[in-house]
Amino acid sequence: MTFPARDEDGFGPDDAARLTGVSRETMARVDSYLATLDAWRERINLIGPGEGRHLWRRHVLDSLQLIEQISFDDLAIADLGSGAGFPGLVIACAMAERPGASVTLVEKSPRKSEFLTAAIKESGLPARVLNVRIEDAPRQKFDLVTARALAPLPKLLGYAYQWLKPSGKALLMKGRDTAAELAEARRAWSFEISERPSLSSPEGRVLRLSSIEPRRA
């Protein structure tokens, strides 16, 4: 694998595992997934050419931090706008240790969907790919929805509402504008929320939302 073994600041896979408490087996699957990403990234635009300098903190740790917030009864997980596989494929690397859990990767790009399918096969992950637009939600609803760098929160809650069971939850990763996005979202949506600082960025927040419902006029 041509990705650096550690980030330019020295942060590496052992640090990501220590901060999140995931198993060695999970990290081995993450390594396998990253090898597939490395093999494909020059064929299609998956991540920027300089992202290897902070791969472990900005992408792997950023994704792994969600694992402890996924309940054991959250078996059906949908990752919206999966792209290069962060956080969806990283979550699937951990969910391989939870019987009955599966991750559905939702990606509209045929080429990126092809990559995601290859990564699932190479790493033996409990996941599948839906090559559809996020707006085209299937009849099947999910226990948990995840999304990273996808859309402003008001729009993102509309997506989550379409994909979630009534009892479902959303784990959403937001940045410096979280407070403003929450204020705007509350004008159109009602929801319960807890939030915490991101492990990967001092400006980032991890939002856990439930009871998502559109406000009635």
C-alpha positions as CSV (number, residue, x, y, z in Angstrom):
1,M,0.0,0.0,0.0
2,T,1.4,3.4,-1.0
3,F,-0.5,5.4,1.7
4,P,1.9,6.5,4.4
5,A,2.0,4.2,7.5
6,R,1.4,7.3,9.6
7,D,0.2,10.8,9.2
8,E,2.6,13.7,8.8
9,D,2.1,14.5,12.5
10,G,2.9,11.0,13.5
11,F,-0.7,9.9,14.1
12,G,-1.2,6.3,13.0
13,P,-3.5,3.2,13.1
14,D,-2.4,2.3,16.7
15,D,-3.5,5.8,17.9
16,A,-6.9,5.4,16.1
17,A,-7.5,2.0,17.7
18,R,-6.5,3.3,21.2
19,L,-8.8,6.3,21.0
20,T,-11.8,4.3,19.8
21,G,-11.3,0.9,21.5
22,V,-11.8,-1.1,18.3
23,S,-10.3,-4.5,17.9
24,R,-7.2,-5.6,16.1
25,E,-9.5,-7.6,13.8
26,T,-11.4,-4.4,12.9
27,M,-8.1,-2.6,12.1
28,A,-7.0,-5.5,9.9
29,R,-10.2,-5.1,7.9
30,V,-9.6,-1.3,7.7
31,D,-6.1,-2.0,6.3
32,S,-7.6,-4.3,3.7
33,Y,-10.2,-1.7,2.7
34,L,-7.5,1.0,2.5
35,A,-5.4,-1.2,0.2
36,T,-8.3,-1.5,-2.2
37,L,-8.9,2.3,-1.9
38,D,-5.2,2.8,-2.7
39,A,-5.4,0.6,-5.8
40,W,-8.5,2.4,-7.1
41,R,-7.8,6.0,-6.3
42,E,-5.8,6.9,-9.4
43,R,-8.5,5.3,-11.6
44,I,-11.3,7.4,-10.3
45,N,-11.5,10.5,-8.1
46,L,-12.0,9.0,-4.6
47,I,-9.9,11.2,-2.4
48,G,-7.6,14.1,-3.0
49,P,-3.9,13.5,-3.9
50,G,-2.8,15.0,-0.6
51,E,-5.2,13.2,1.7
52,G,-2.6,10.5,2.6
53,R,-0.8,13.0,4.7
54,H,-3.6,12.9,7.3
55,L,-5.5,9.7,6.3
56,W,-5.5,8.1,9.8
57,R,-6.8,11.1,11.7
58,R,-9.0,12.9,9.2
59,H,-10.6,9.9,7.7
60,V,-10.1,6.7,9.7
61,L,-10.4,8.1,13.2
62,D,-13.2,10.4,12.0
63,S,-15.1,7.3,10.9
64,L,-14.2,4.9,13.8
65,Q,-15.4,7.3,16.4
66,L,-19.0,6.5,15.4
67,I,-18.7,2.9,16.4
68,E,-19.3,3.3,20.2
69,Q,-22.5,5.3,19.4
70,I,-24.0,2.4,17.4
71,S,-26.3,0.4,19.7
72,F,-26.3,-3.4,19.4
73,D,-29.9,-3.3,18.2
74,D,-28.9,-1.0,15.3
75,L,-28.5,-3.9,12.9
76,A,-29.7,-2.3,9.6
77,I,-27.4,0.7,8.9
78,A,-27.5,3.0,5.8
79,D,-24.6,5.3,5.0
80,L,-25.8,8.1,2.7
81,G,-23.4,9.4,0.0
82,S,-20.7,6.8,0.7
83,G,-18.2,8.0,-1.9
84,A,-14.8,6.6,-1.0
85,G,-16.2,4.6,2.0
86,F,-15.9,7.1,4.9
87,P,-17.5,6.4,7.2
88,G,-19.6,3.5,5.7
89,L,-16.9,1.0,4.9
90,V,-15.0,1.7,8.1
91,I,-18.3,1.1,10.1
92,A,-18.7,-2.2,8.1
93,C,-15.2,-3.2,9.2
94,A,-16.4,-3.1,12.8
95,M,-19.9,-4.4,12.2
96,A,-18.3,-7.7,11.0
97,E,-18.1,-8.6,14.7
98,R,-21.8,-8.0,15.4
99,P,-24.0,-10.9,14.3
100,G,-26.8,-9.8,12.0
101,A,-25.5,-6.3,11.4
102,S,-25.2,-5.0,7.9
103,V,-24.3,-1.7,6.2
104,T,-26.0,-0.4,3.1
105,L,-23.8,2.0,1.2
106,V,-25.9,4.5,-0.8
107,E,-24.0,6.1,-3.7
108,K,-25.3,7.5,-7.0
109,S,-22.0,7.4,-8.9
110,P,-21.7,4.1,-10.9
111,R,-17.9,4.2,-10.8
112,K,-17.8,4.8,-7.0
113,S,-20.4,2.1,-6.5
114,E,-18.1,-0.2,-8.5
115,F,-15.2,0.6,-6.1
116,L,-17.3,0.1,-3.0
117,T,-18.5,-3.3,-4.3
118,A,-14.9,-4.3,-4.9
119,A,-13.8,-3.1,-1.4
120,I,-16.6,-5.1,0.2
121,K,-15.6,-8.2,-1.7
122,E,-11.9,-7.8,-1.0
123,S,-12.4,-7.3,2.8
124,G,-15.3,-9.7,3.3
125,L,-17.5,-7.0,4.8
126,P,-21.2,-7.3,5.9
127,A,-22.3,-4.6,3.4
128,R,-24.0,-4.0,0.1
129,V,-24.2,-1.1,-2.3
130,L,-27.2,0.7,-3.6
131,N,-26.4,2.7,-6.7
132,V,-29.3,5.2,-6.4
133,R,-29.9,8.8,-5.6
134,I,-30.4,9.5,-1.9
135,E,-33.8,11.1,-2.8
136,D,-34.9,7.7,-4.1
137,A,-35.4,6.0,-0.7
138,P,-36.3,2.3,-0.9
139,R,-39.3,0.8,0.9
140,Q,-36.9,-0.8,3.4
141,K,-36.2,1.5,6.3
142,F,-33.2,1.5,8.6
143,D,-32.3,1.5,12.3
144,L,-29.5,3.9,11.8
145,V,-28.4,6.4,9.1
146,T,-24.9,7.9,8.9
147,A,-23.6,10.7,6.8
148,R,-20.4,12.7,6.5
149,A,-19.8,16.0,4.6
150,L,-23.0,15.4,2.6
151,A,-25.4,18.4,2.9
152,P,-26.5,21.2,5.2
153,L,-28.4,19.9,8.2
154,P,-31.9,20.9,7.2
155,K,-31.6,19.0,3.9
156,L,-29.8,16.1,5.6
157,L,-32.6,15.6,8.0
158,G,-35.0,15.3,5.1
159,Y,-32.9,12.5,3.7
160,A,-32.6,10.8,7.1
161,Y,-36.4,11.0,7.6
162,Q,-37.0,9.2,4.3
163,W,-34.5,6.4,5.1
164,L,-35.2,5.8,8.8
165,K,-37.7,3.7,10.7
166,P,-39.8,5.7,13.1
167,S,-37.6,4.5,15.9
168,G,-34.4,5.1,13.9
169,K,-31.5,7.4,14.7
170,A,-29.0,9.4,12.7
171,L,-25.3,9.9,13.3
172,L,-24.2,13.0,11.4
173,M,-20.8,14.5,11.3
174,K,-20.7,18.3,11.1
175,G,-18.1,21.1,11.2
176,R,-17.7,24.6,12.5
177,D,-21.2,25.8,11.4
178,T,-23.0,23.2,13.5
179,A,-24.8,25.8,15.7
180,A,-26.1,27.8,12.8
181,E,-27.2,24.7,10.9
182,L,-29.0,23.4,14.0
183,A,-30.9,26.7,14.4
184,E,-32.0,26.6,10.8
185,A,-32.9,22.9,11.0
186,R,-35.2,23.5,14.0
187,R,-37.3,25.8,11.9
188,A,-38.4,22.9,9.7
189,W,-37.8,19.8,11.8
190,S,-38.4,18.6,15.3
191,F,-35.9,16.1,16.8
192,E,-34.1,14.9,19.9
193,I,-30.4,15.5,19.8
194,S,-27.2,14.8,21.7
195,E,-23.8,16.0,20.5
196,R,-20.2,15.7,21.3
197,P,-16.9,17.1,20.1
198,S,-15.2,15.1,17.3
199,L,-12.1,13.2,18.1
200,S,-10.6,14.0,14.8
201,S,-11.0,17.8,14.6
202,P,-11.4,20.6,17.2
203,E,-14.1,22.2,15.1
204,G,-16.0,19.0,14.4
205,R,-19.2,17.7,16.1
206,V,-20.9,14.3,16.1
207,L,-24.6,14.6,16.2
208,R,-26.9,11.8,17.3
209,L,-30.5,12.6,16.4
210,S,-33.8,10.7,16.9
211,S,-37.5,11.3,16.7
212,I,-37.0,13.2,13.5
213,E,-40.3,14.7,12.3
214,P,-41.2,17.6,9.9
215,R,-42.8,20.5,11.6
216,R,-46.4,21.1,10.7
217,A,-47.4,24.5,9.4
